[in-house]
Amino acid sequence: MKRFFHGRALAVSAVLATAALASHLAVAQVDAAKSSVTAVARQIGVPMEGKFKRFDATVNFNTAQLASSHARVEIDMASFEIGDAVTTKELRGKDWFDTAKYPKATFVSSSIKPAGTNRYEVAGKLTIKGKTVDMVVPATYRAEGASQVFEGTLPIKRNAFNIGDGEWKDTSVVADEVQIKFRIVTAGTAAKK
């Protein structure tokens, strides 16, 4: 039960984190070996963490032209992993991700605004399990040689996306809030100035 809940919450968090991060990328390939999207949920107060293994992003990020910058992120919901085969199978089921019907989660940005030195707020729509919610994703940006690095943490509410239907809607066992942590690194293309 604990592992099952943890995996579901983590997957939702991972989706959000990936979306937020991708919104800050320039048009460049994501370096999968250096990038990560994880989700942290609490079950009976104990934090549990998992990660998504597969996600894609199409991003155009220009610090001097934020009005024309944009991003689209797509996450393979069945790629979420928490280290337990039974829990992973449960997470793919109808009450949780329902990956047979909703194999992908997406984030599409609508605006990117500065929020301080090397900090941005990426507004957009996050869709998970057929539910679309307006989100503002906080992220930091820095250049590392020819690569770009975007990091941040986004809190989401799992019940807003019907992640954990039926008896799992109760937040006394598994908390409603999930923290999505992301680190996205682009390969070989410096950020546009």
N, C-alpha and C positions, 0 to 999 in steps of 0.2 A: 504494500500500500504506500509506504513512504517513498520507495523508489519510483513507483508509478507516478505519483503526484509530482515529485521532484522533476522528473523528465518532462512532463507536460509543461510545467511552469517555465522550465529552462528553455524549452523550445520556443515558447512565445517570446521570451525575453531576447533570445538570439535573433529572432526575426526582426524585432524592432531595432536592435543594435545595428544589425547589418544595414538596414534601411538608412539609419541616421548617418552612419559612416560613409556610405556610398554617396550620399548627397554632397560630400565635400571633395570628392575625387575629381581630378582633371580627367580629360579623355585619355585614359591609359589602362593598361592591363593590371588587374589585381594580382599581387604576388601572394598566392595562396599559402606558400610555406611560411610567410611572415605575418599573415593576417589571421585573425580569429574573431569569432562571435560566440559569446557564451551567455548563459542565462542562469541567474541565481534566484531561487525561490526558497521560501521557508515552510517547512512542515513541522507542526507542533513547535515552532520557534527555532528549529535547527536548519541552518542554511544548507542547500544542496545545489550543486552546479553541474551543468552539462553544456555540450557545444554542438553547433551545426557544422557538418563536414563539407557541405556543398552550397554555394551561393554565387550568383552572378550580378554584376553591376555595370550599368552604362551611365557614365558620368561626364559632365563637362563643367569643370570648376575653374573660375577665373576670378582672382581676388579683386581685380580692377573692374570687372563687369559682372557683379553678382546678380544683376537683374536678368541677365541672359544665361546664368548658370543653372544647371538642372541635373537631376539624377533619377534613375529608376533601378530598383534593387529587386531581385527575385531570389527567394530561398526555397530550397528543396526540403520540404517538411519531413520527409522520410529519412533525411540524413542526420537528424538529431540523435545524439548518442550520449548515454549516461553510464555506460559500462555494464549494463545488465540486459541480457537478451529478452527476458520475460517482460520487463518494464518497457523496453523499446517497442515490443510488439503491442503492448497495451496502449501506448501513446499514439500509435498509428490508427487505433480504433475509432469508432464513431463518437464516443463521448469526449475524446480528446482532440486529436488533429483531424481525424477522418481523412487520412491521406488518399484513400481510394477516390473520394469525391472532390477533395481540395488538396491536390498534390503540391501546390505552390502558395507561398505568401509573398506579397509584393508591397513595396513602398515607392510612391511616385511623388517627387518634390513639386511644390508649387512656388516656393520662394526660399532664398537663402539670404540671411541678414547678419551683419556683424554684431558681435555681442561682447566686444573687448579685444584686447591684444591676442591675436591668433585663436579667437573663439568665435563660433558661429551658431546661429539658430536656424535649423532647416525645417521649414513647415512643409507638410504634405499629407498624403492619405496612405494609411497603412491598412492593408486588407489581409485578414487571416480567417480562414474557415468561412468565407463568404461574407464576413462582416467588415465594413470599412469605417475607420475612425480617423478624424483629423488629429494629427500629432505635430508637436514641435520638438525636434531632436537637438539637444545641445551637443556640440562636438568641438574638439580642439584640432588645430592643423599646424603641421610643421614640415619643412622640407628637409630631407636627408639625402644630400647629393642630388642625384637625378630622380629620386623617389619622393613621394608624398606620404605622410603618415597622418591618419585621422583616428582620434580616440574619443571615447565618451561612455557615459552610462545613462541609460534611459529607463525610467520607471514606467511600467504599464500595468493595467488591470486585466487579469486573465478573463474575468467574467464578461468584460466588454466584448470579447471575441468568442464567447461560448466555449472556452477551453476549460473542460471539466464540467460537462453537463450532468444532469441528474443529481445524485448524492454528492458529487464533487463540487457543486456550486457553493456548498457550505464552506466558508472561509475560516472556520474555527480550527480545522485540521491543517489545511493548506491555505496559506495567506493569499489574498487577492492580488497583492502587489508582487511584481516580478521585476528584477533588475537586469536589464540587458547591457552587457559590457562588450564593447567592440574595439578592435584595433585593425584598421585597414591600411595596407601598405601597397602603393602602386609600384610597378616595376618599370624603371627606365625613363619616365617622363616627368620632368620637373613641372611644378605648378605654373600656370600662366600668371603673369603679373600684369 
